[in-house]
Structures are given as C-alpha cells and as structure tokens.
Amino acid sequence: MNELGQLNNFAIEPKVYVDQTPRAGFTEYAEKLNGRLAMLGFVALIAVEVITGQGLIGWLTNL
C-alpha cells in the first residue's frame, strides 16, 4: 500500500532463497576455503623470504 492507502497492484514480492548447505565442520566448502587460505599463506611466506633475503624465522628473530 502507498501513503494514500491505495493498494499497489504492481508490487512483486521477492523470492526468498535459503541455502541449506552446512557451512561449518568438515564440509567441501570448509576444505576449499582452508586450502585457499593455506596457498595464500604459502605465497606470502615466499614473498617475505624474497623481499628480506631470510626465512620467516630468521626475519622474526632479527626484528
């Protein structure tokens, strides 16, 4: 209804979609996310080693 109390015949209710797949525990989604984050961490570790010329432990002990 609009501000004048008239019924709006053109309003369309949106369809509600609820994803019922679980997002916690040992699911395929969790394993893919864990693998992707591990790959990002590995690339970041290699980048630190290339930039500083030392490994991560050597770089952390010289701070």
The first five atom37 places (N, CA, C, CB, O) and aatype in JSON, in Angstrom:
{
  "aatype": [12, 2, 6, 10, 7, 5, 10, 2, 2, 13, 0, 9, 6, 14, 11, 19, 18, 19, 3, 5, 16, 14, 1, 0, 7, 13, 16, 6, 18, 0, 6, 11, 10, 2, 7, 1, 10, 0, 12, 10, 7, 13, 19, 0, 10, 9, 0, 19, 6, 19, 9, 16, 7, 5, 7, 10, 9, 7, 17, 10, 16, 2, 10],
  "atom_mask": [
    [1, 1, 1, 1, 1],
    [1, 1, 1, 1, 1],
    [1, 1, 1, 1, 1],
    [1, 1, 1, 1, 1],
    [1, 1, 1, 0, 1],
    [1, 1, 1, 1, 1],
    [1, 1, 1, 1, 1],
    [1, 1, 1, 1, 1],
    [1, 1, 1, 1, 1],
    [1, 1, 1, 1, 1],
    [1, 1, 1, 1, 1],
    [1, 1, 1, 1, 1],
    [1, 1, 1, 1, 1],
    [1, 1, 1, 1, 1],
    [1, 1, 1, 1, 1],
    [1, 1, 1, 1, 1],
    [1, 1, 1, 1, 1],
    [1, 1, 1, 1, 1],
    [1, 1, 1, 1, 1],
    [1, 1, 1, 1, 1],
    [1, 1, 1, 1, 1],
    [1, 1, 1, 1, 1],
    [1, 1, 1, 1, 1],
    [1, 1, 1, 1, 1],
    [1, 1, 1, 0, 1],
    [1, 1, 1, 1, 1],
    [1, 1, 1, 1, 1],
    [1, 1, 1, 1, 1],
    [1, 1, 1, 1, 1],
    [1, 1, 1, 1, 1],
    [1, 1, 1, 1, 1],
    [1, 1, 1, 1, 1],
    [1, 1, 1, 1, 1],
    [1, 1, 1, 1, 1],
    [1, 1, 1, 0, 1],
    [1, 1, 1, 1, 1],
    [1, 1, 1, 1, 1],
    [1, 1, 1, 1, 1],
    [1, 1, 1, 1, 1],
    [1, 1, 1, 1, 1],
    [1, 1, 1, 0, 1],
    [1, 1, 1, 1, 1],
    [1, 1, 1, 1, 1],
    [1, 1, 1, 1, 1],
    [1, 1, 1, 1, 1],
    [1, 1, 1, 1, 1],
    [1, 1, 1, 1, 1],
    [1, 1, 1, 1, 1],
    [1, 1, 1, 1, 1],
    [1, 1, 1, 1, 1],
    [1, 1, 1, 1, 1],
    [1, 1, 1, 1, 1],
    [1, 1, 1, 0, 1],
    [1, 1, 1, 1, 1],
    [1, 1, 1, 0, 1],
    [1, 1, 1, 1, 1],
    [1, 1, 1, 1, 1],
    [1, 1, 1, 0, 1],
    [1, 1, 1, 1, 1],
    [1, 1, 1, 1, 1],
    [1, 1, 1, 1, 1],
    [1, 1, 1, 1, 1],
    [1, 1, 1, 1, 1]
  ],
  "atom_positions": [
    [[0.84, -1.18, 0.0], [0.0, 0.0, 0.0], [0.89, 1.25, 0.0], [-0.96, 0.0, 1.22], [1.98, 1.26, 0.57]],
    [[0.4, 2.29, -0.65], [1.17, 3.52, -0.68], [0.72, 4.44, 0.45], [1.02, 4.23, -2.05], [-0.07, 4.05, 1.31]],
    [[1.24, 5.69, 0.45], [0.94, 6.61, 1.54], [-0.51, 7.08, 1.57], [1.82, 7.8, 1.44], [-0.97, 7.61, 2.59]],
    [[-1.25, 6.89, 0.47], [-2.66, 7.27, 0.44], [-3.58, 6.1, 0.81], [-3.03, 7.77, -0.95], [-4.8, 6.26, 0.83]],
    [[-3.01, 4.97, 1.11], [-3.81, 3.81, 1.47], [-4.29, 3.01, 0.29], [0.0, 0.0, 0.0], [-5.11, 2.1, 0.44]],
    [[-3.81, 3.32, -0.9], [-4.23, 2.61, -2.09], [-3.38, 1.36, -2.26], [-4.12, 3.51, -3.34], [-2.18, 1.36, -1.97]],
    [[-4.02, 0.3, -2.73], [-3.33, -0.96, -2.94], [-2.47, -0.87, -4.19], [-4.33, -2.11, -3.06], [-2.94, -0.46, -5.25]],
    [[-1.24, -1.25, -4.07], [-0.32, -1.24, -5.19], [-0.37, -2.6, -5.86], [1.13, -0.9, -4.73], [0.11, -3.59, -5.31]],
    [[-0.96, -2.66, -7.05], [-1.12, -3.92, -7.76], [0.15, -4.35, -8.49], [-2.24, -3.81, -8.75], [0.23, -5.47, -8.99]],
    [[1.14, -3.48, -8.55], [2.34, -3.78, -9.32], [3.5, -4.24, -8.45], [2.75, -2.57, -10.09], [4.57, -4.54, -8.96]],
    [[3.29, -4.31, -7.15], [4.36, -4.75, -6.27], [4.58, -6.25, -6.43], [4.03, -4.42, -4.81], [3.63, -7.02, -6.49]],
    [[5.8, -6.64, -6.5], [6.16, -8.05, -6.62], [7.01, -8.41, -5.43], [6.92, -8.34, -7.97], [8.03, -7.76, -5.16]],
    [[6.61, -9.43, -4.72], [7.39, -9.89, -3.58], [8.62, -10.63, -4.07], [6.54, -10.8, -2.67], [8.53, -11.46, -4.96]],
    [[9.78, -10.33, -3.5], [10.98, -11.05, -3.92], [10.95, -12.51, -3.46], [12.24, -10.36, -3.39], [10.43, -12.82, -2.39]],
    [[11.5, -13.37, -4.27], [11.59, -14.77, -3.9], [12.73, -14.93, -2.91], [11.79, -15.67, -5.15], [13.83, -14.43, -3.13]],
    [[12.46, -15.64, -1.84], [13.45, -15.84, -0.8], [14.15, -17.16, -1.04], [12.8, -15.8, 0.62], [13.51, -18.2, -1.21]],
    [[15.47, -17.12, -1.07], [16.26, -18.32, -1.27], [17.1, -18.56, -0.03], [17.15, -18.21, -2.55], [17.88, -17.69, 0.37]],
    [[16.95, -19.71, 0.57], [17.72, -20.07, 1.75], [18.6, -21.26, 1.39], [16.79, -20.39, 2.96], [18.1, -22.31, 0.98]],
    [[19.89, -21.07, 1.54], [20.84, -22.14, 1.25], [20.94, -23.05, 2.47], [22.25, -21.56, 0.87], [21.34, -22.6, 3.54]],
    [[20.57, -24.29, 2.32], [20.52, -25.23, 3.44], [21.82, -26.01, 3.62], [19.38, -26.18, 3.25], [21.91, -26.85, 4.52]],
    [[22.82, -25.75, 2.79], [24.06, -26.5, 2.94], [24.8, -26.01, 4.19], [24.95, -26.35, 1.69], [24.87, -24.81, 4.43]],
    [[25.35, -26.92, 4.96], [26.05, -26.51, 6.18], [27.36, -25.8, 5.84], [26.33, -27.72, 7.08], [28.03, -26.15, 4.87]],
    [[27.71, -24.81, 6.64], [28.93, -24.04, 6.4], [29.95, -24.24, 7.51], [28.61, -22.56, 6.25], [30.91, -23.47, 7.6]],
    [[29.77, -25.23, 8.36], [30.7, -25.48, 9.46], [31.07, -26.96, 9.45], [30.09, -25.06, 10.83], [30.33, -27.79, 8.92]],
    [[32.2, -27.29, 10.05], [32.63, -28.68, 10.11], [33.43, -29.07, 8.89], [0.0, 0.0, 0.0], [33.91, -28.21, 8.15]],
    [[33.57, -30.35, 8.67], [34.35, -30.87, 7.55], [33.48, -30.98, 6.31], [34.96, -32.23, 7.9], [33.1, -32.07, 5.9]],
    [[33.17, -29.85, 5.73], [32.39, -29.82, 4.5], [33.32, -29.5, 3.34], [31.22, -28.79, 4.6], [34.47, -29.11, 3.53]],
    [[32.8, -29.66, 2.15], [33.59, -29.36, 0.96], [33.94, -27.88, 0.92], [32.82, -29.77, -0.32], [35.04, -27.51, 0.52]],
    [[33.01, -27.03, 1.32], [33.25, -25.59, 1.35], [34.38, -25.25, 2.32], [31.97, -24.84, 1.75], [35.26, -24.46, 1.98]],
    [[34.37, -25.84, 3.51], [35.39, -25.56, 4.51], [36.76, -26.03, 4.04], [35.04, -26.22, 5.83], [37.76, -25.35, 4.26]],
    [[36.81, -27.17, 3.41], [38.08, -27.69, 2.92], [38.65, -26.83, 1.8], [37.91, -29.13, 2.44], [39.86, -26.61, 1.74]],
    [[37.78, -26.35, 0.89], [38.25, -25.48, -0.18], [38.76, -24.16, 0.39], [37.14, -25.22, -1.19], [39.8, -23.66, -0.04]],
    [[38.03, -23.61, 1.36], [38.46, -22.36, 1.98], [39.78, -22.53, 2.7], [37.39, -21.85, 2.94], [40.66, -21.67, 2.6]],
    [[39.94, -23.62, 3.43], [41.17, -23.89, 4.14], [42.35, -24.04, 3.17], [41.02, -25.15, 5.0], [43.44, -23.52, 3.43]],
    [[42.14, -24.73, 2.08], [43.19, -24.89, 1.08], [43.58, -23.58, 0.44], [0.0, 0.0, 0.0], [44.77, -23.33, 0.21]],
    [[42.61, -22.74, 0.14], [42.9, -21.45, -0.48], [43.66, -20.54, 0.48], [41.61, -20.77, -0.94], [44.59, -19.85, 0.07]],
    [[43.27, -20.54, 1.75], [43.98, -19.73, 2.73], [45.4, -20.24, 2.94], [43.22, -19.71, 4.06], [46.32, -19.45, 3.14]],
    [[45.58, -21.56, 2.9], [46.93, -22.13, 3.03], [47.8, -21.72, 1.85], [46.86, -23.66, 3.14], [48.98, -21.41, 2.03]],
    [[47.24, -21.7, 0.66], [48.0, -21.27, -0.52], [48.39, -19.81, -0.41], [47.2, -21.51, -1.8], [49.51, -19.44, -0.76]],
    [[47.48, -18.95, 0.07], [47.8, -17.54, 0.26], [48.91, -17.36, 1.28], [46.56, -16.76, 0.69], [49.81, -16.55, 1.09]],
    [[48.86, -18.12, 2.38], [49.9, -18.04, 3.39], [51.25, -18.49, 2.86], [0.0, 0.0, 0.0], [52.27, -17.89, 3.17]],
    [[51.25, -19.52, 2.07], [52.5, -20.02, 1.48], [53.11, -19.01, 0.54], [52.26, -21.34, 0.75], [54.32, -18.79, 0.55]],
    [[52.28, -18.38, -0.28], [52.77, -17.36, -1.21], [53.29, -16.16, -0.43], [51.65, -16.92, -2.2], [54.31, -15.57, -0.8]],
    [[52.61, -15.78, 0.66], [53.07, -14.67, 1.49], [54.41, -15.01, 2.14], [52.03, -14.31, 2.57], [55.28, -14.15, 2.24]],
    [[54.58, -16.24, 2.57], [55.85, -16.67, 3.16], [56.99, -16.59, 2.14], [55.73, -18.11, 3.71], [58.08, -16.14, 2.47]],
    [[56.74, -17.02, 0.93], [57.75, -16.93, -0.12], [58.06, -15.47, -0.44], [57.28, -17.67, -1.4], [59.22, -15.12, -0.68]],
    [[57.03, -14.61, -0.44], [57.25, -13.18, -0.71], [58.12, -12.55, 0.37], [55.91, -12.44, -0.81], [58.99, -11.75, 0.06]],
    [[57.89, -12.9, 1.64], [58.72, -12.38, 2.74], [60.15, -12.84, 2.57], [58.17, -12.83, 4.11], [61.09, -12.07, 2.79]],
    [[60.33, -14.08, 2.18], [61.69, -14.6, 2.0], [62.4, -13.92, 0.84], [61.66, -16.11, 1.77], [63.59, -13.63, 0.93]],
    [[61.69, -13.66, -0.24], [62.3, -13.0, -1.4], [62.64, -11.55, -1.07], [61.37, -13.06, -2.62], [63.7, -11.06, -1.44]],
    [[61.74, -10.86, -0.37], [61.95, -9.44, -0.08], [63.06, -9.24, 0.94], [60.65, -8.8, 0.43], [63.91, -8.36, 0.77]],
    [[63.07, -10.05, 2.02], [64.05, -9.84, 3.08], [65.34, -10.61, 2.87], [63.46, -10.22, 4.4], [66.36, -10.26, 3.47]],
    [[65.34, -11.63, 2.08], [66.52, -12.45, 1.88], [66.74, -13.46, 2.99], [0.0, 0.0, 0.0], [67.76, -14.16, 2.99]],
    [[65.83, -13.56, 3.92], [65.91, -14.51, 5.02], [64.61, -15.3, 5.08], [66.18, -13.79, 6.38], [63.59, -14.91, 4.5]],
    [[64.67, -16.41, 5.8], [63.47, -17.17, 6.04], [62.6, -16.47, 7.07], [0.0, 0.0, 0.0], [63.01, -15.47, 7.65]],
    [[61.42, -16.97, 7.3], [60.49, -16.32, 8.23], [61.04, -16.3, 9.64], [59.14, -17.04, 8.21], [60.95, -15.27, 10.31]],
    [[61.6, -17.4, 10.12], [62.1, -17.45, 11.49], [63.3, -16.52, 11.66], [62.49, -18.89, 11.87], [63.41, -15.83, 12.67]],
    [[64.21, -16.49, 10.68], [65.34, -15.59, 10.74], [64.91, -14.14, 10.7], [0.0, 0.0, 0.0], [65.49, -13.29, 11.39]],
    [[63.9, -13.85, 9.91], [63.39, -12.49, 9.82], [62.74, -12.06, 11.12], [62.41, -12.36, 8.68], [62.9, -10.91, 11.55]],
    [[62.0, -12.97, 11.76], [61.32, -12.63, 13.01], [62.31, -12.47, 14.16], [60.3, -13.71, 13.37], [62.08, -11.65, 15.05]],
    [[63.4, -13.22, 14.17], [64.37, -13.11, 15.27], [65.23, -11.87, 15.13], [65.25, -14.36, 15.33], [65.82, -11.44, 16.12]],
    [[65.33, -11.29, 13.95], [66.15, -10.09, 13.76], [65.36, -8.79, 13.92], [66.78, -10.12, 12.39], [65.91, -7.71, 13.73]],
    [[64.08, -8.88, 14.25], [63.29, -7.65, 14.42], [63.7, -6.99, 15.64], [61.82, -7.92, 14.46], [63.16, -5.94, 15.98]]
  ]
}
